[in-house]
Amino acid sequence: MSNQQQTLHTYLELVNRYPSPHNGQPIRLKPLAEGRFEVYFERSRGLQLSEISYIFSFVSMGVFMRHLALCAEALGHSLDYELSLPKVTELRGEGPVRFAMATLQWDVGTADEALHKALQFRQTSRKKYHQGVTDEVAAAVVELAAKVHMKLTRLSAPQAKQAVWLNQRAVFDDMFDEPVRLELDHWLRYSQAEKQAKRDGLSYDCMELNGRSMKWIVAHPKILRAPGISWLLKQYYLRTMTDSSDVFYMLAPFRTERQSFDVGLTIMDMWTQISAQGYYLHPFGTIMSNQAAHRDFLELAGVHDESLAENYLVFIFRAGTSAPPVPSLRLDYTQHLLMEES
Ligand SMILES: Cc1cc2nc3c(=O)[nH]c(=O)nc-3n(C[C@H](O)[C@H](O)[C@H](O)COP(=O)(O)O)c2cc1C
């Protein structure tokens, strides 16, 4: 491998760790000459159930572009990009849609070892958290969001408990929404063999669940409402959730494609900052997408003026310390992230 190939390899290995909903890995990069890459969103790898799922795809694009830039900074490169976001209606269907052009300049700065470590450390932890984040870390992420006019708030401990319960209720309820159940089934990986073969999606061990039971329940969701058993299943699901983590929620403008993209940038910045301090994070996306849970969460948090134009509930997560989570796999970058040169 030449030096130039090695530099690209190291960069793309790090880039390939970007987080995406359901670990769908929707982004593809097409290399052009002189460090330029066209950036595509593969529609069949995004969530595709409702208008809100489509607008969330722009969050995924923002998460990726910030991650791409942070990986460059960590390794001493620089990244510029120009956006050409499609309209939300163009995200229906299959196939790649171009949304940005990125230009990299290699080895123009000093590598940032601490940032590199934070990006390597970052994972979603669905384990039990031993403690939340310090007040300093909480204040720093709140400020980070405020700088870009987004409002991040930490819930009180009793509110956090209720939010965890709402998340559990929404996850169980979603099993009775047939399209949602089928989409989840498409992305769930129920065994080690399936996880290793597909290298994408949500695997049972990352979810801290038993693969066989998960498969059976997804195929027979009525069990979730069977007297007695329903209580047991709730306790099993909640065993890793009722803990000492801190729960945060973020309100932001969410009406346009660009506003949703910007939410993604901020999510990645917050996640990196939290990871840099040795904390993990777990998004509670189901509360946002499940209508009843969304409404009840706003009530719980005392938000009475939600609007897409100014302050929409865009992100909820718990954060804190936990044992290292089971790694979620990625498709090899040469086979997926990187498209054929043109
Ligand atoms: C915008 C966004 C929303 C997410 N929502 C959820 C969620 O609702 N529940 C969950 O368990 N994980 C959620 N995740 C985490 C992804 O499932 C996770 O990033 C992916 O499986 C890869 O795993 P890793 O973060 O450990 O690398 C979300 C990630 C992103 C970027």
The ligand as an SDF file (V2000), in Angstrom:
LIG
                    3D

 31 33  0  0  0  0  0  0  0  0999 V2000
  -30.2200    9.7700   14.5030 C   0  0  0  0  0  0  0  0  0  0  0  0
  -30.0420    8.4880   15.2810 C   0  0  0  0  0  0  0  0  0  0  0  0
  -31.1300    7.9370   15.9610 C   0  0  0  0  0  0  0  0  0  0  0  0
  -30.9810    6.7600   16.6960 C   0  0  0  0  0  0  0  0  0  0  0  0
  -32.0540    6.2530   17.3900 N   0  0  0  0  0  0  0  0  0  0  0  0
  -31.8970    5.1450   18.1650 C   0  0  0  0  0  0  0  0  0  0  0  0
  -32.9820    4.6310   18.9470 C   0  0  0  0  0  0  0  0  0  0  0  0
  -34.0920    5.1520   18.9110 O   0  0  0  0  0  0  0  0  0  0  0  0
  -32.7640    3.5530   19.7390 N   0  0  0  0  0  0  0  0  0  0  0  0
  -31.5490    2.9390   19.7960 C   0  0  0  0  0  0  0  0  0  0  0  0
  -31.4080    1.9690   20.5300 O   0  0  0  0  0  0  0  0  0  0  0  0
  -30.4950    3.3930   19.0500 N   0  0  0  0  0  0  0  0  0  0  0  0
  -30.6460    4.4780   18.2460 C   0  0  0  0  0  0  0  0  0  0  0  0
  -29.5880    4.9690   17.5120 N   0  0  0  0  0  0  0  0  0  0  0  0
  -28.2840    4.3020   17.6170 C   0  0  0  0  0  0  0  0  0  0  0  0
  -28.0010    3.4230   16.4030 C   0  0  0  0  0  0  0  0  0  0  0  0
  -28.8070    2.2670   16.4420 O   0  0  0  0  0  0  0  0  0  0  0  0
  -26.5000    3.0780   16.4250 C   0  0  0  0  0  0  0  0  0  0  0  0
  -25.7920    4.2490   16.1580 O   0  0  0  0  0  0  0  0  0  0  0  0
  -26.1080    2.0090   15.4430 C   0  0  0  0  0  0  0  0  0  0  0  0
  -26.7230    0.8010   15.7650 O   0  0  0  0  0  0  0  0  0  0  0  0
  -24.5940    1.8030   15.4090 C   0  0  0  0  0  0  0  0  0  0  0  0
  -24.1030    1.4620   16.6700 O   0  0  0  0  0  0  0  0  0  0  0  0
  -22.9950    2.3130   17.4360 P   0  0  0  0  0  0  0  0  0  0  0  0
  -23.5980    3.6790   17.6990 O   0  0  0  0  0  0  0  0  0  0  0  0
  -22.7380    1.5760   18.7080 O   0  0  0  0  0  0  0  0  0  0  0  0
  -21.7850    2.4390   16.5670 O   0  0  0  0  0  0  0  0  0  0  0  0
  -29.7210    6.1300   16.7320 C   0  0  0  0  0  0  0  0  0  0  0  0
  -28.6420    6.6670   16.0230 C   0  0  0  0  0  0  0  0  0  0  0  0
  -28.7950    7.8350   15.3040 C   0  0  0  0  0  0  0  0  0  0  0  0
  -27.6160    8.3910   14.5490 C   0  0  0  0  0  0  0  0  0  0  0  0
  1  2  1  0
  2  3  1  0
  2 30  2  0
  3  4  2  0
  4  5  1  0
  4 28  1  0
  5  6  2  0
  6  7  1  0
  6 13  1  0
  7  8  2  0
  7  9  1  0
  9 10  1  0
 10 11  2  0
 10 12  1  0
 12 13  2  0
 13 14  1  0
 14 15  1  0
 14 28  1  0
 15 16  1  0
 16 17  1  0
 16 18  1  0
 18 19  1  0
 18 20  1  0
 20 21  1  0
 20 22  1  0
 22 23  1  0
 23 24  1  0
 24 25  2  0
 24 26  1  0
 24 27  1  0
 28 29  2  0
 29 30  1  0
 30 31  1  0
M  END
$$$$
